[in-house]
Amino acid sequence: MARRPKICVVGGGQFGLMHLRAFRQLEREGRCQFLALADINETLLEERRREFGMRTYADFAEMLEREQPDAVTIATPDHLHREIALHAINAGMHVLVEKPLEVTVEGCSQLVEAARAGKTLLQVDFHKRYDPYHAELCRLAREGKFGEIQYGYAWMEDRVEVPRDWLSAWAAESSPAWFLAVHMVDLFRWVAQTRGRRVYATGVRKKLPAIGVDTWDSISMSVEMEGDITFQCQASWILPEAFEAVVNQGIRVVGTDGIMEVDSQNRGAESCFASDDRMVTPNLGFFRETQDTAGQAVYGGYGIDAIADFADNVAFLMEGGKLTDLAGRYPDGVDGLETTKIVAAVHESLATGKLVEIA
Ligand SMILES: NC(=O)c1ccc[n+]([C@@H]2O[C@H](COP(=O)([O-])OP(=O)(O)OC[C@H]3O[C@@H](n4cnc5c(N)ncnc54)[C@H](O)[C@@H]3O)[C@@H](O)[C@H]2O)c1
């Protein structure tokens, strides 16, 4: 019988909820044992305990000590991944970290080294790779359909309530580049199989600071990559509340022999109801909820698939599989590091107004 990894989650906020859903479901399917959640917000912790029924802790270190899981997933704010990930890796646990892996190059390198030394799986939740349209984009690139890729362009934009209301506690510690563009930087790097060399970025801080959220409204970046490839990306989190979805996103890739464009948000379905105050374009590819014959919720979509992939990778290793067998099949620590190098350079360019070389 397949081994079922014992899993704990740290951080049960907006996105931690996806982890809880994924692991409850995987447990029902016999693919993991979901043990416990740690979160410093005790009110939230109680709410999540009532909904999902796992054990709860206010202190992540106590949870890991008592539960001794095989694997840990981390969905704390962007700037609070490092200490928790390092603690878990040093305890010999496999780790999935929400994107960005860490907001410093030095911190990412430390995590990559620790995982390498401990021979543990370090996976990053760059879930755009699990969107079937993006996976197809990558497959076509691997087949050589684009010829030589010359440039890419991507955009990712959130409605203003994300930094203003959802992330009010820590939006000032993040930015549209750390929170959003990292997805697209990783996606393009994965498709084009390249690394960043030089970065120039500009940005605006106006609308959000005016309402007390001290961060960038929007950031535009131009990244020169190895292999004479250019990637440009625009990210913002100031879209009006009337916009048709919480997130707007897409990517286009152009090479000597081909072009592909993906609207990663509007998948062709649109609705407008008197009970809503806007048109809606649901992205069921990301997340959907149906019910099984017993009336239990069944979750699907690439938001869930990326987390499930981690649990399956851990099970594979527990059954004797090798980390080297998984190489290139999931977003790993080095992908997290390479993406952070680019986004850290974006922030250096914003601060200095200069072109920044990536070491
Ligand atoms: N993969 C994606 O598409 C995606 C989408 C949204 C967010 N995220 C990422 O997920 C992470 C969490 O984002 P979010 O939107 O859920 O934020 P959030 O603020 O809703 O949740 C963060 C949670 O972490 C908890 N926390 C903070 N410090 C902690 C600690 N030391 N120990 C335990 N819990 C702690 C907070 O109490 C909070 O409940 C971020 O890194 C974010 O970028 C990823």
Ligand as a Chemical Component Dictionary entry (heavy atoms), coordinates in Angstrom:
data_LIG
# 
_chem_comp.id                   LIG 
_chem_comp.type                 NON-POLYMER 
_chem_comp.pdbx_formal_charge   0 
_chem_comp.three_letter_code    LIG 
# 
loop_
_chem_comp_atom.comp_id 
_chem_comp_atom.atom_id 
_chem_comp_atom.alt_atom_id 
_chem_comp_atom.type_symbol 
_chem_comp_atom.charge 
_chem_comp_atom.model_Cartn_x 
_chem_comp_atom.model_Cartn_y 
_chem_comp_atom.model_Cartn_z 
_chem_comp_atom.pdbx_ordinal 
LIG N1  N1  N 0  0.149  30.574 -4.904 1  
LIG C1  C1  C 0  -0.647 31.664 -5.010 2  
LIG O1  O1  O 0  -1.195 31.997 -6.053 3  
LIG C2  C2  C 0  -0.872 32.526 -3.841 4  
LIG C3  C3  C 0  -2.021 33.317 -3.746 5  
LIG C4  C4  C 0  -2.144 34.130 -2.648 6  
LIG C5  C5  C 0  -1.136 34.152 -1.705 7  
LIG N2  N2  N 1  -0.022 33.391 -1.857 8  
LIG C6  C6  C 0  1.086  33.432 -0.907 9  
LIG O2  O2  O 0  0.694  32.758 0.276  10 
LIG C7  C7  C 0  1.300  33.393 1.394  11 
LIG C8  C8  C 0  0.197  33.773 2.364  12 
LIG O3  O3  O 0  -0.653 34.718 1.732  13 
LIG P1  P1  P 0  -2.146 34.913 2.221  14 
LIG O4  O4  O 0  -2.840 35.627 1.140  15 
LIG O5  O5  O -1 -2.718 33.625 2.715  16 
LIG O6  O6  O 0  -1.912 35.893 3.472  17 
LIG P2  P2  P 0  -2.808 36.016 4.787  18 
LIG O7  O7  O 0  -2.372 37.250 5.472  19 
LIG O8  O8  O 0  -4.250 35.840 4.451  20 
LIG O9  O9  O 0  -2.381 34.743 5.648  21 
LIG C9  C9  C 0  -1.133 34.620 6.271  22 
LIG C10 C10 C 0  -1.344 33.864 7.568  23 
LIG O10 O10 O 0  -0.080 33.587 8.165  24 
LIG C11 C11 C 0  -0.225 33.717 9.564  25 
LIG N3  N3  N 0  1.102  33.884 10.184 26 
LIG C12 C12 C 0  1.927  34.972 10.161 27 
LIG N4  N4  N 0  3.075  34.708 10.806 28 
LIG C13 C13 C 0  2.971  33.427 11.262 29 
LIG C14 C14 C 0  3.833  32.574 12.003 30 
LIG N5  N5  N 0  5.038  32.979 12.422 31 
LIG N6  N6  N 0  3.413  31.321 12.297 32 
LIG C15 C15 C 0  2.196  30.900 11.882 33 
LIG N7  N7  N 0  1.333  31.662 11.168 34 
LIG C16 C16 C 0  1.721  32.898 10.869 35 
LIG C17 C17 C 0  -1.142 34.916 9.732  36 
LIG O11 O11 O 0  -1.743 34.951 11.014 37 
LIG C18 C18 C 0  -2.141 34.674 8.605  38 
LIG O12 O12 O 0  -3.263 33.915 9.038  39 
LIG C19 C19 C 0  2.092  34.589 0.847  40 
LIG O13 O13 O 0  3.436  34.228 0.666  41 
LIG C20 C20 C 0  1.451  34.845 -0.496 42 
LIG O14 O14 O 0  2.290  35.453 -1.457 43 
LIG C21 C21 C 0  0.105  32.566 -2.875 44 
# 
loop_
_chem_comp_bond.comp_id 
_chem_comp_bond.atom_id_1 
_chem_comp_bond.atom_id_2 
_chem_comp_bond.value_order 
_chem_comp_bond.pdbx_ordinal 
LIG N1  C1  SING 1  
LIG C1  O1  DOUB 2  
LIG C1  C2  SING 3  
LIG C2  C3  SING 4  
LIG C2  C21 DOUB 5  
LIG C3  C4  DOUB 6  
LIG C4  C5  SING 7  
LIG C5  N2  DOUB 8  
LIG N2  C6  SING 9  
LIG N2  C21 SING 10 
LIG C6  O2  SING 11 
LIG C6  C20 SING 12 
LIG O2  C7  SING 13 
LIG C7  C8  SING 14 
LIG C7  C19 SING 15 
LIG C8  O3  SING 16 
LIG O3  P1  SING 17 
LIG P1  O4  DOUB 18 
LIG P1  O5  SING 19 
LIG P1  O6  SING 20 
LIG O6  P2  SING 21 
LIG P2  O7  DOUB 22 
LIG P2  O8  SING 23 
LIG P2  O9  SING 24 
LIG O9  C9  SING 25 
LIG C9  C10 SING 26 
LIG C10 O10 SING 27 
LIG C10 C18 SING 28 
LIG O10 C11 SING 29 
LIG C11 N3  SING 30 
LIG C11 C17 SING 31 
LIG N3  C12 SING 32 
LIG N3  C16 SING 33 
LIG C12 N4  DOUB 34 
LIG N4  C13 SING 35 
LIG C13 C14 SING 36 
LIG C13 C16 DOUB 37 
LIG C14 N5  SING 38 
LIG C14 N6  DOUB 39 
LIG N6  C15 SING 40 
LIG C15 N7  DOUB 41 
LIG N7  C16 SING 42 
LIG C17 O11 SING 43 
LIG C17 C18 SING 44 
LIG C18 O12 SING 45 
LIG C19 O13 SING 46 
LIG C19 C20 SING 47 
LIG C20 O14 SING 48 
# 
